[in-house]
């Protein structure tokens, strides 16, 4: 189906032309209850989208687009375990990982829960042993440091959650995440760690990912230099993988291998044993609260009507901003320091899922899909790029994310933080008119000449759309809801754009080329004739100046 040729799409184009003439100031003036009409709260998580450039007829037309795209049907197919990842012939069942009821999932005939529960039990055993000090290293010392070695979803999700929930962290454990192949990431860490008290988690579905494999092997060599005995690997390495044979070759015993399955995509794997580092940080009960929060959002996504369905609303608003208002980027602006990794997490979730120009049917899309996702801690951004948001002339929708209560309460900090967050979303929406700016300058006692000189610099166009997501506190349950909200938002967008959100073939090309270039970088002259002149020239530079 060419969705851009449908009456529903054309109706939205008409709404865009009409709303283009209206400012958010006018939309709020026309509806004194706009906040109530355009916000939804679920178990304390409040999503306010009243500052988006929409009105009720626009939202109604967006809902028609969702129904035309059969969003509800695709959602039900995903939760039923159908192989909706068509290019890889796989089911998409990351939601099973946070299914906490003692019932079959996705159904009685294809119940994956016995395996999921078995791994959860294995996780609990490891977590309790490490956190209690019963897990001992090769010299009999208790573990004090956890190093997660992974990349992509095996790094971003656990790193985000561990940092976000650091207020709940075990006081006797330190956590580090290593992903970069650059030795500058791992080497300084190893210099300060004690091999007797360090536990490595190697998270790799295939156990062959280049970056993870090289970092894990270097960590193993470092351990062996201190332990001198192969059996020490069993005391200091855990694997999370779907390839237990390769983990065995590495020296990791069965008891230390936690399974992951092909129906779990990497960027959706936080809820699996990939989240072991999170469970070690906050305890298994805390990790299960994280799962419970995500499951609450799953149930909401399945049961709430589309008009009040948070993932559907966020997805439709993003499509409106991208395909009808012409936004090319989206800014993620967390105001809590503890969720500073949220923008990076969402970059992978959104752009790896929907960064495509070809639909499920193999045909080129007739509209642009996912915008570029970027962001930074909000208070830092205010002193960096917010100038462009306010006066740069670009349309950049923003998501403001903040918790009402601080996870690290210090007197005098939280109220100004919230004031800044709310002030920025209001300033972006409403701006400052020329008349308002003139009045301010006049009240400041400036002369007419100075007012005329400064006036153009004091006007703010406003009309920048934003959504504000508020949590009562940054706890495991609320974080679980937040991350599942964005997961399902991405899924809904993919359905409407006609994209398979669960493959990532674009990731593979660079890996293939890197494998071809490595022999040339190492000095194999036979490869030079197959390279373009730019790559050959760059490799020649590396050979002259590098130490490989």
MARNU-857667 format. One record per residue (C-alpha): y, z, x. Coordinates in pm, 1 decimal, decimal comma, m for minus. Each point is the difference from the previous one (the first is absolute). Layout:
<rs>
        Y        Z        X
        Y        Z        X
...
</rs>
This chain:
<rs>
        Y        Z        X
      0,0      0,0      0,0
    343,1    m92,2    131,1
    176,6    314,6   m106,2
    347,3   m135,9     74,4
    m42,1   m264,9   m272,1
    m88,7    246,8   m275,3
    237,1     95,0   m284,5
    m13,2    360,9    122,6
    131,3    m98,5    343,2
    268,1   m220,4   m150,9
    108,7    284,1   m228,8
     48,0    217,7    306,0
    212,8   m268,8    164,0
    220,9      7,3   m307,8
     26,8    379,3     24,6
     95,0    m33,8    364,3
    286,7   m235,1    m83,5
    124,2    240,0   m267,1
    m29,8    317,8    208,0
    161,2   m167,2    299,5
    327,2     47,2   m182,2
    m56,6    373,8    m54,8
     51,5    279,6    249,3
   m204,9    319,2      7,7
    321,2    179,5    m97,0
     m0,1   m196,0   m325,3
   m370,8     55,2    m63,5
     44,9    376,0     29,3
    315,6     m6,9   m214,3
   m189,4   m187,9   m272,6
   m283,6    255,7    m18,5
     81,2    370,3     23,8
   m375,1     77,5     11,0
    m84,2   m258,3    264,5
   m165,0    254,7    230,1
   m230,5    117,1   m280,3
    m81,0   m358,6    m95,2
    m73,8   m112,4    356,4
   m186,0    287,0    165,2
   m355,4    134,3    m21,0
   m140,4    334,2    114,4
   m367,5     61,9     75,4
   m123,4    346,7    100,7
    331,8     77,4    165,9
     43,9   m338,4    170,4
    319,7   m152,9   m139,6
     77,9   m370,5     34,5
    356,4    m93,2    m93,2
     52,2   m375,6    m20,7
    317,4     16,4   m208,6
    201,8   m131,9    297,3
   m197,2   m325,0      0,8
    182,7   m305,3   m134,0
   m200,3    m25,3   m319,3
     47,1     65,9   m368,7
   m257,6     45,6   m274,3
    m31,8   m372,2    m88,4
    m60,6    m74,5    369,2
   m267,0    267,8     18,1
   m160,6   m131,4   m318,4
    m20,8   m348,5    151,7
   m146,9    140,9    320,5
   m265,1    174,4   m208,3
    m79,8   m332,5   m165,1
    m46,4   m148,5    347,3
   m240,9    281,7     89,1
   m205,3    m61,3   m313,8
     m1,3   m374,6     58,9
   m139,8     68,4    349,3
   m273,4    222,2   m150,1
     98,8    301,9    208,6
   m202,4    233,5   m220,9
   m307,0   m220,6     26,9
     19,8    m23,5    379,4
     53,5    375,2     20,2
   m310,2     62,0   m210,2
   m200,3   m243,7    211,7
    101,3    184,1    317,1
    m98,8    340,1   m139,3
   m325,9   m148,3   m132,0
   m100,6   m100,9    351,7
     17,4   m376,8    m46,7
     38,5   m204,0    316,7
    366,3    m78,7    m47,0
     45,1    m51,0    375,7
   m122,1   m354,2    m49,1
     54,1   m137,2    349,9
   m226,5    269,1    149,1
   m225,9     37,9   m307,1
     60,8    374,6    m15,5
     72,9    265,5   m255,9
    318,5    202,3     39,5
    m98,8    362,3    m47,9
    233,0    219,0    202,4
     64,6    183,6   m327,9
   m360,4    127,8     19,1
     98,9    196,5    309,7
    224,1    225,5   m210,0
   m227,7     17,9   m303,8
    m56,7    374,5    m29,1
   m189,3     21,6   m329,8
   m376,5     38,7     25,1
    m54,3   m326,0   m183,6
   m113,7   m345,7    117,6
    259,6   m238,5    140,3
     63,7   m284,7    m57,4
   m297,1      5,1   m237,9
   m348,7    145,0    m31,9
   m170,4   m317,1    122,4
    209,0    m28,0    318,2
     92,9    360,5     67,2
    153,9     39,3    348,0
     73,7    368,6    m44,6
   m317,9    141,1    161,0
    103,5   m162,9    329,5
    362,8    107,0    m41,6
    m96,9    359,0    m73,8
   m240,4      7,4    293,9
    278,7   m100,8    238,2
    235,8    253,2   m157,6
   m261,8    267,4     63,3
    m33,4   m117,1    359,8
    378,8     13,2     35,9
      9,9    352,2   m139,4
   m260,8    117,1    248,8
    192,3   m147,2    294,2
    332,5    133,2   m126,9
   m129,4    352,2    m48,2
   m165,1      8,9    342,1
    306,8   m127,7    183,1
    256,1    209,3   m187,4
   m207,4    318,2     36,3
    m52,9    m52,6    372,8
   m376,3    m49,9    m31,1
     14,7   m359,9    132,8
    m14,1     41,7    374,5
     68,8   m239,4    284,8
   m217,3    m69,9    303,0
    113,0    324,1    168,6
    m32,6    211,2   m313,8
    370,1     m2,1    m89,7
    130,7    m28,3   m356,0
    176,1   m325,0    m92,8
    378,4     19,0     13,0
    105,6   m367,5     m6,0
    m98,6   m288,1   m228,8
     72,2   m356,8    112,7
    m48,9   m273,8   m259,1
    m61,9   m339,2    160,3
     45,2   m287,3   m243,8
    241,4   m271,0   m103,4
    139,5   m136,8   m324,7
   m136,9    191,3   m296,2
   m206,6    218,5    231,7
    324,0    125,7    153,5
    292,1    m39,1   m240,3
   m143,8    182,9   m300,5
   m139,4    304,5    182,5
    307,9     23,1    221,3
    230,9    m10,4   m302,0
   m198,6    262,2   m191,1
    m45,8    237,7    294,3
    370,5     m5,9     77,4
     96,4     20,4   m367,3
   m215,5    307,3    m53,4
     71,8    169,1    332,8
    124,0    310,2   m182,4
   m362,0     52,5   m108,6
   m147,5    m66,7    345,1
   m242,5    230,3    181,8
    216,9    193,4    249,7
   m256,8    m19,7    279,0
    m47,1   m376,8     m1,4
    217,1   m282,4    132,9
    m28,3   m358,1   m124,0
     73,8   m330,1    171,7
    m43,1   m362,5   m102,6
    m64,9   m280,7    246,6
     13,9   m362,3   m114,5
    184,6   m210,4    256,5
   m198,6   m192,9    258,9
    284,5     64,7    243,1
   m128,7    271,4    231,7
    340,0    170,5    m28,6
   m120,2    130,9   m335,0
   m321,1    163,4    121,5
     60,3     80,7    368,1
    282,0    258,0    m38,3
   m202,7    171,7   m271,9
   m312,1     28,6    212,5
    208,6    140,6    285,7
     90,4    307,1   m205,0
   m325,7     55,3   m192,8
   m295,5    213,5     99,6
   m330,4   m190,2    m30,4
   m181,9    325,9    m70,4
    193,1     55,7   m324,8
     68,9   m356,8   m120,2
   m183,6   m174,3   m285,0
     38,3   m377,0    m48,1
    m43,3   m174,3   m334,4
    m68,0   m371,2     47,8
     81,4   m166,5   m331,7
   m111,1   m361,6     m4,8
   m186,7   m171,9   m278,2
   m172,8   m248,0    231,8
     24,8    213,1    314,4
    106,0   m320,0    177,9
    375,8     m7,3    m68,5
    143,6    m79,8    342,3
    281,1    254,2      8,8
   m216,4    283,7   m128,2
   m299,5    m88,7    218,9
    201,7     m7,3    322,3
    182,8    324,6    m77,9
   m326,6    170,6    m98,1
   m173,4   m116,3    317,0
    288,5    126,9    213,0
    m17,4    336,4   m177,1
   m375,4     10,0     62,8
     49,1    m73,2    370,3
    260,4    277,3     17,3
   m242,7    244,1   m160,3
   m286,2   m101,8    229,8
    216,8     58,0    306,5
     18,9    365,3   m102,5
   m339,2     56,2   m163,6
   m217,5   m216,3    228,2
   m273,5     m2,3   m266,9
    m64,8   m260,3   m274,2
    m91,1    265,2   m254,5
    362,7    117,2      1,8
     91,2   m299,9   m217,6
   m180,0    164,7   m292,6
    226,7    303,4     36,5
    325,9   m191,3     14,4
    m31,1   m321,9   m203,0
    m33,0    m74,5   m370,4
    m24,7   m352,1   m141,4
    114,0   m127,0   m338,1
   m160,3   m341,2    m37,0
   m222,8   m235,1   m195,3
   m177,7    m92,2    326,0
   m200,9    309,0    101,7
   m200,9   m200,1    253,7
    309,7    m70,1    209,0
    103,4    364,6    m24,7
   m346,6     95,3    131,4
     47,3   m233,7    296,0
    323,0    184,3     73,1
   m197,6    325,1     10,7
     92,8    149,8   m335,3
   m291,5    165,3   m186,2
    m78,0    m44,4   m371,1
    140,2    341,3    m89,3
    341,2   m112,5    129,6
      5,3   m339,6   m175,3
    170,7    m16,5   m338,9
    m59,6   m310,3   m207,9
    254,7   m234,2   m151,7
    m89,8   m296,6   m218,2
    105,9   m363,5    m32,0
    154,8     68,7   m342,0
    266,8    213,8    168,9
    286,1   m201,8    145,2
    156,8    141,1    314,8
    341,5     58,0   m152,7
   m166,3    179,5   m293,0
   m226,7    217,7    215,7
    200,8    322,3     32,7
   m208,0    147,2   m282,7
   m326,4    m58,2    190,4
   m130,9    161,9    317,6
    288,6   m183,4    171,6
    197,8    298,2   m133,5
   m209,9    243,9    204,0
    294,2     88,4    223,1
    201,3     85,8   m312,4
   m282,3    221,4   m127,8
    m18,9    170,3    339,5
    373,6     64,6    m16,9
     27,5    136,2   m354,7
   m357,5    102,8    m73,0
   m251,4   m172,8   m223,9
    134,6    173,1   m310,0
    343,9   m135,4     81,4
   m143,6   m346,6     57,5
   m168,9     15,6   m339,2
    338,4     86,3   m154,8
    129,8   m319,1    159,5
   m288,2   m186,4   m166,2
     73,2    171,0   m330,6
    360,9   m115,2      8,0
   m108,3   m358,2     62,0
   m260,1     26,0   m276,3
    269,7    121,6   m240,2
    195,7   m317,1     71,9
   m319,6   m206,3    m42,7
    m52,3    144,2   m347,3
    363,7    m53,9    m88,7
    m24,2   m362,9    116,7
   m311,1    m52,5   m212,7
    117,2    178,1   m314,2
    378,5    m10,4    m32,6
    153,4   m282,3   m203,7
    160,8   m265,0    216,5
    347,9    100,1   m116,2
    m44,0    348,9    149,5
   m243,6    m89,0    277,4
    157,2     90,5    333,4
   m183,5   m248,5    227,6
     63,1   m279,5   m250,1
    368,5     87,1    m28,8
     53,0      9,6    376,7
   m185,0   m328,1     43,9
    195,6   m179,2   m272,4
    332,6    127,4    132,6
    m89,7   m124,8    347,5
    m93,4   m340,7   m141,9
    328,4     m7,4   m190,0
    196,1     78,8    315,8
   m193,8   m248,4    214,1
    m54,2   m297,2   m225,9
    300,1     17,0   m230,7
    278,2    185,2    180,6
    m91,5   m158,5    335,9
    m54,8    310,6    213,4
   m184,9    m76,1    323,2
    m55,8    355,0    124,5
    m64,6    348,9   m136,4
    114,1    316,9    176,1
   m216,6    314,4    m13,6
    221,0    303,6     57,1
   m181,8    334,7     19,1
    234,4    296,2     31,5
   m264,9    253,7    101,5
    m64,9      1,2    373,1
   m368,1     66,1    m66,0
    m49,1   m340,9   m165,4
    177,0   m193,2    272,8
   m309,5   m223,6     38,0
     11,8   m115,3   m364,5
    187,8   m325,9     77,3
   m256,2   m101,8    264,6
   m288,7     86,1   m233,4
    151,3   m208,9   m280,7
     71,9   m289,8    234,2
   m372,9    m42,4     52,6
    m94,7     77,7   m359,2
    241,9   m251,0   m149,8
     37,3   m275,6    256,1
   m363,8    m15,4    111,5
   m111,6      0,9   m363,9
    245,9   m244,6   m154,2
    160,5   m177,1    295,2
   m152,0   m330,6   m103,5
    102,4   m343,3   m121,2
   m337,1   m103,9   m142,9
   m147,6    133,2   m322,3
   m352,5    104,9    m94,1
    m69,2   m359,0   m104,2
     85,5   m134,1    347,1
    312,6   m172,6   m126,9
    346,9     54,7    143,4
    207,6    252,4   m192,5
    293,2   m141,7   m193,1
    212,8    308,8     60,0
     65,8    230,5    290,3
   m224,4    304,8     16,4
     46,0    328,2    182,1
    342,0     89,8    141,9
     37,8    132,1    354,4
    m45,2    378,4     m3,4
    192,3    215,2    243,8
    164,7    341,1     11,5
     86,0    321,7    177,9
     74,7    362,4    m70,1
    292,3    m11,3   m243,4
    236,7    237,4    176,4
    m47,9   m192,9    324,0
     52,3   m329,1   m180,1
    329,5    122,3   m140,4
    134,3      2,4    355,9
   m158,4   m333,2     91,2
    m67,7   m277,7   m252,1
    142,6    140,5   m325,2
    330,6   m164,1     89,9
   m169,8   m335,1    m58,8
   m159,0    123,1   m323,6
    340,5     97,7   m134,5
    225,2   m278,0    127,4
   m216,6   m263,2    167,5
    m31,5   m224,1   m304,0
   m382,4     m9,3      4,6
   m208,4     87,7   m303,7
   m240,6    267,6    127,6
   m187,5    205,3   m260,5
    m77,0    353,0    120,3
   m257,7    266,3    m74,7
    137,4    350,6     57,6
   m281,8    254,2     40,4
     62,1    374,2     24,2
   m151,5    337,6    m87,5
    212,1    249,5   m192,4
   m127,6    294,8    207,6
    m18,5      1,5    377,6
   m337,7     38,9    167,9
    183,4    179,0    283,7
    269,8    201,9   m179,6
    298,4     98,3    209,5
    320,1    135,7   m159,6
    266,4   m260,6    m55,2
   m207,7   m314,4     58,2
   m163,5   m113,7   m323,6
    300,9    m22,7   m233,4
    201,0   m224,8    237,1
   m310,8   m214,4     54,0
    m42,2    m56,3   m373,8
    373,5    m55,3    m42,6
     m7,2   m276,5    259,8
   m303,4   m167,6   m156,9
    143,2     m0,9   m352,9
    349,1    m93,9    121,8
   m126,6   m307,7    184,5
   m195,6   m134,4   m297,5
    304,6     52,9   m224,8
    239,6   m155,7    252,2
   m223,7   m305,2     39,5
    m20,8    m39,9   m376,3
    358,4     56,2   m104,8
    205,1    m70,5    311,7
    375,0     44,0     m5,2
    230,6   m238,4   m180,8
    329,3   m128,6    138,1
    188,1    211,0   m254,7
   m188,9    314,2    104,7
     62,0    m69,7    366,3
    368,6    m65,5    m61,1
     35,6    327,4   m190,5
   m168,3    196,6    280,3
    224,7   m151,2    264,1
    306,0     59,4   m211,1
    m90,4    365,8    m55,5
    m44,0     34,2    376,3
    368,7    m85,4     32,0
    m37,0   m337,2    173,7
    280,7   m252,4    m15,3
    m36,6   m320,0   m197,3
    m34,1   m194,6    324,0
   m281,5    222,7    126,5
   m173,7     m9,7   m337,8
      6,5   m380,0      7,9
   m136,9      2,3    355,1
   m284,1    245,0    m68,2
    m90,7    m93,0   m354,9
   m250,5   m280,9     79,6
   m192,8    237,0    227,3
    m21,2    275,8   m262,5
   m159,1   m203,3   m279,5
   m377,0     27,5    m55,4
   m161,0   m263,9   m218,3
   m286,4    222,1   m114,0
   m258,8   m151,8   m235,1
   m271,5     58,6    258,9
   m325,1     80,9   m184,3
   m205,3    304,0     90,7
   m281,4    219,5   m122,6
     m6,8    373,0     71,1
   m336,0    176,6     25,1
     20,7    378,2    m16,1
   m280,5    247,0     65,9
     24,3    371,7    m75,6
   m141,6     69,3    346,8
   m174,4   m185,5    278,4
   m352,4    129,8    m54,2
   m340,8   m172,5     16,5
    m16,6    m69,0   m374,0
    346,2   m156,9    m20,6
    m59,2   m208,0    315,0
   m326,1   m127,3   m147,7
    179,7   m110,1   m316,4
    278,2   m167,0    197,7
   m229,5   m206,4    222,1
   m228,1   m104,6   m287,5
    310,2   m101,7   m195,6
     94,7   m246,3    272,0
   m360,7   m122,6     36,2
    m20,7    m93,7   m366,1
    350,4   m147,1      4,5
   m115,5   m241,0    271,1
   m310,5    m88,9   m202,0
    205,1    m81,2   m312,2
    237,8   m216,9    200,2
   m294,2   m190,2    145,3
   m145,0    m61,4   m345,0
    327,3   m141,3   m131,5
     58,4   m217,7    305,8
   m364,0   m113,7    m16,5
    m82,0    145,5    344,1
   m316,0    163,3    130,3
    158,9    320,0    130,6
   m314,1    114,8    180,2
    m55,2   m251,2    278,8
    214,2    m56,9    310,8
    m99,4   m323,3    166,4
    341,4    m30,4    160,3
    m85,0    294,5    223,1
   m289,2   m190,2    155,5
    184,0   m294,7    158,1
    181,9    207,5    259,0
   m322,8    181,8     89,4
   m180,9   m330,7     52,2
    277,1   m134,2    222,5
     12,6    323,6    199,6
   m371,1    m28,2     75,4
     56,9   m356,5    120,2
    298,4     94,8    216,8
   m154,8    301,6    167,2
   m207,2   m203,3    252,2
    309,2   m199,0     94,5
    202,8    318,6     54,9
   m282,9    135,0    216,6
     18,1   m309,8    216,8
   m257,1   m247,8   m134,8
    167,7   m330,6     89,0
   m228,3   m200,9   m230,7
    188,4    128,3   m301,9
    342,0   m123,0    112,9
    m53,5   m358,2   m110,0
    m50,4    111,2   m360,3
    329,0    188,1    m29,5
    345,2   m112,2   m106,4
    263,1     m6,8    271,5
    184,1    306,6   m131,3
   m311,0    219,0     m0,5
   m104,7   m137,1    340,5
    341,9     82,4    143,5
     m9,0    352,8   m141,0
   m349,0     61,1    138,1
    113,9   m124,9    340,6
    277,7    260,7    m12,2
   m251,2    274,8    m82,7
   m218,5   m107,8    290,9
    292,7     23,8    239,9
    141,7    328,1   m123,6
   m267,8    181,5   m197,9
   m283,7    228,0     99,0
   m284,9    m81,7   m237,1
</rs>
